Amino acid sequence: CIHCGACLKVCPEQAIEESGDRIITDRERCTACGKCVTVCPAHAREIVGHTTTVKEVLNQVEKDILFYDESGGGVTLSGGEPLDQPDFCREILHQCKKHDIHTALDTSGYAEEKIFLSLTEYVDLFLYDLKLMDEERHKAYTGVSNELILANLERLDQLEKHIWIRFPLVPGITDDTKNITRLGQFISTLSSVEAVQVLPYHGAGIQKYERLGRKYPLRDLEASSVKDAEEVAAILRHELRQVVRVGG
């Protein structure tokens, strides 16, 4: 940034201001229109990601069809939360199945049942995140109840869909014995779960938050060790018939 002020002048939302020797962007007011990026002579501002269409995504997917055939791979929709864009995801998944491409959906499961079930016929494998089994603790850390998440998972199980559970091991939050025990007990009631992945926490998201101008609530949290994850995996293996792995 060379502090030319061009971005301040062009912003239609007046979301950019100068504060001392810094240029500050109000992320609540910014609409990501990109005008500030266009006029920045130093290329100090950028938009990460781009708007796309189902057709454009499929054009990219189709380039790798031979690859999928040979490797046994396919297409995984992840995020963020892909179910925040259900129509877009549904159409991509539908078109992939028309081409006999294996599909996977990486999700927290937090979506209305009607929306959730509308995608299931086009998904071969669900990568399903489970974090906290206690509802009040789930609300405290994520802002929402886990009731819908657990109900959607039970519905998938009834539909006999292929499911892998992904459990993020976050020190001081998800790693207590009570939570791990309840997690194992719940998974043991699900016949369609094929595997459980214990994912050690890391701080890779810190820089992303900084670039978005947001505070990272777990900044001071130390990463989980592989040793810690292996110990949790051993507990779950004792409780479950499913394969339990560290990492994923």
Buried (B, 14 or more C-beta within 10 A) or exposed (E): EEEBEBBBEBBEEEBBEEEEEEBEBEEEEBEEBEBBBEBBEEEBBEEEEEEEEBEEBBEEBEEBBEEBEEEEEBBEBEEEBBBEEBEBBBBBBBBBBEEEBBBBBBBBBBBEEEBBBBBBEBBBBBBBBBBBBBEEBBBEBBEEEBEBBBEBBBBBBEEEBBBBBBBBBBBEBBBEEEBBBBBBEBBBEBEBBEBBBBBBBEBEEEEEBEEEEEEBEBEEBEBBEEEBBEBBBEBBBEBBEBEBBBEB
